[in-house]
């Protein structure tokens, strides 16, 4: 390998690192859990507009996201004056896995298989190993999601809030 090849390889490796670090992540689960915890803190329904302001997004995004949870009975919506979104179940009865499935079970991992040469034995071996490992990891992750309830998340939020030093920065700042 010549010096030019080495420099070219370093640029390629750096490019790969940059590409991987900029892969988009699906934050719907995190976002909807955030919304649900805000809803749990409120007495009565919360409008899509108020939730959108908290999450710095459009009310349509909130309505679209919560619609899947409404279909599963985790939230309800009320129209008209004083209406909005409310949690429909006890927080102890709803798990992260329930919410994950309610938002459409987005892919858990950003990595996947190559499919450029399906007849290549090397590609087949690599893909088989990755498939098995990813299936195992997904099974473990979904099981862990099933053990965490909204009640546990709410308790953790309150614990973290209580641990903060009193002062002007105490509280949950965005939209409370």
C-alpha positions in Angstrom: 0.0 0.0 0.0 1.5 3.4 -1.0 1.4 6.6 1.0 -1.4 7.8 -1.3 -3.4 4.7 -0.6 -3.0 5.1 3.2 -4.2 8.7 3.1 -7.2 7.7 0.9 -8.0 4.9 3.3 -7.9 7.3 6.3 -10.3 9.7 4.5 -12.6 6.8 3.7 -12.7 5.6 7.3 -13.3 9.2 8.5 -16.2 9.5 6.0 -17.7 6.3 7.3 -17.5 7.5 10.9 -19.2 10.8 9.8 -21.9 9.0 7.9 -22.6 6.7 10.9 -22.7 9.6 13.4 -25.2 11.5 11.2 -27.6 8.6 10.7 -31.1 9.7 11.6 -32.6 8.2 14.7 -36.2 7.6 15.3 -37.1 9.6 18.4 -40.9 9.0 18.3 -40.8 6.7 21.3 -38.8 9.1 23.4 -41.0 12.0 22.3 -44.3 10.4 23.0 -43.1 9.2 26.4 -42.1 12.8 27.1 -45.6 14.0 26.0 -47.3 11.3 28.2 -45.4 12.4 31.3 -46.4 16.0 30.7 -50.0 14.8 30.4 -49.7 12.8 33.6 -48.7 16.0 35.4 -51.8 17.9 34.4 -55.2 17.8 35.8 -57.6 17.3 32.9 -57.1 17.2 29.1 -54.2 19.0 27.4 -54.6 20.4 23.9 -52.5 19.4 21.0 -51.4 23.0 20.7 -50.1 23.1 24.3 -48.3 19.7 23.9 -46.8 20.9 20.6 -45.5 24.0 22.3 -43.9 21.9 25.0 -42.3 19.6 22.4 -41.5 22.4 19.9 -43.4 20.8 17.1 -46.6 21.1 15.1 -50.0 20.2 16.8 -50.6 17.9 13.8 -47.6 15.8 14.7 -48.9 15.5 18.3 -52.4 14.4 17.0 -50.9 11.9 14.5 -48.6 10.4 17.2 -51.3 10.2 19.9 -53.9 8.7 17.5 -52.2 5.3 17.5 -52.2 5.4 21.3 -55.9 6.4 21.3 -56.7 3.3 19.1 -55.1 1.1 21.7 -56.9 2.8 24.6 -53.9 4.4 26.3 -55.1 8.0 25.7 -58.4 9.6 24.9 -59.3 12.8 23.2 -62.1 15.2 23.9 -63.3 17.7 21.4 -64.6 21.2 22.1 -64.0 23.8 24.8 -62.0 22.3 27.6 -61.1 19.3 25.4 -57.8 17.8 24.6 -55.8 14.7 25.3 -55.7 12.7 28.5 -54.2 9.5 29.7 -56.9 6.8 29.7 -55.2 4.1 31.8 -53.5 3.9 35.1 -49.8 4.7 34.6 -48.9 1.4 36.4 -50.7 -0.5 33.7 -48.9 0.9 30.7 -45.3 -0.2 29.7 -42.7 1.3 27.4 -43.4 -1.7 25.2 -47.1 -0.9 25.0 -46.2 2.7 23.9 -43.5 1.4 21.5 -46.1 -0.8 19.8 -48.6 2.0 19.9 -46.3 4.3 17.8 -46.0 1.6 15.2 -43.0 -0.5 16.5 -40.3 1.6 14.7 -37.0 -0.2 13.9 -34.9 -0.5 17.1 -31.6 -0.5 15.4 -30.0 1.6 12.7 -27.7 -1.2 11.5 -28.7 -3.7 8.9 -27.5 -6.2 6.3 -25.8 -5.6 3.0 -27.7 -6.9 0.1 -25.5 -6.0 -2.8 -24.4 -9.5 -3.6 -26.9 -12.0 -2.1 -25.1 -14.9 -3.7 -21.8 -14.1 -2.0 -21.1 -16.7 0.7 -19.2 -14.0 2.8 -22.2 -11.7 2.7 -24.5 -14.6 3.6 -22.4 -15.6 6.6 -22.2 -12.0 7.8 -25.9 -11.4 7.4 -26.8 -14.6 9.2 -24.6 -13.6 12.2 -26.0 -10.1 12.2 -29.6 -11.3 11.9 -29.2 -13.7 14.9 -27.5 -11.1 17.0 -30.0 -8.4 16.2 -33.0 -10.7 16.9 -31.5 -11.6 20.3 -30.8 -8.0 21.1 -34.3 -7.0 20.0 -35.9 -9.7 22.2 -33.9 -8.5 25.2 -34.7 -4.9 24.6 -38.5 -5.5 24.1 -38.5 -7.6 27.3 -36.9 -4.7 29.2 -39.4 -2.2 27.7 -42.1 -4.5 29.0 -40.8 -4.1 32.6 -40.8 -0.3 32.7 -44.2 1.4 33.4 -45.2 4.9 32.9 -45.6 5.0 36.7 -41.9 4.1 37.1 -40.9 6.9 34.6 -43.1 9.4 36.4 -41.6 8.4 39.8 -38.1 8.8 38.3 -39.0 12.2 37.0 -40.3 13.3 40.4 -37.2 11.8 42.1 -34.9 13.8 39.7 -36.8 16.9 40.2 -36.6 16.6 44.0 -32.8 16.1 43.8 -32.3 19.4 42.1 -31.1 22.3 44.2 -33.8 24.9 45.0 -33.6 28.0 42.9 -34.7 29.6 39.7 -33.6 26.6 37.6 -35.7 24.1 39.5 -38.6 22.6 37.7 -39.2 21.3 34.2 -38.7 24.4 32.1 -40.2 23.8 28.7 -43.9 24.4 28.9 -44.7 23.5 32.4 
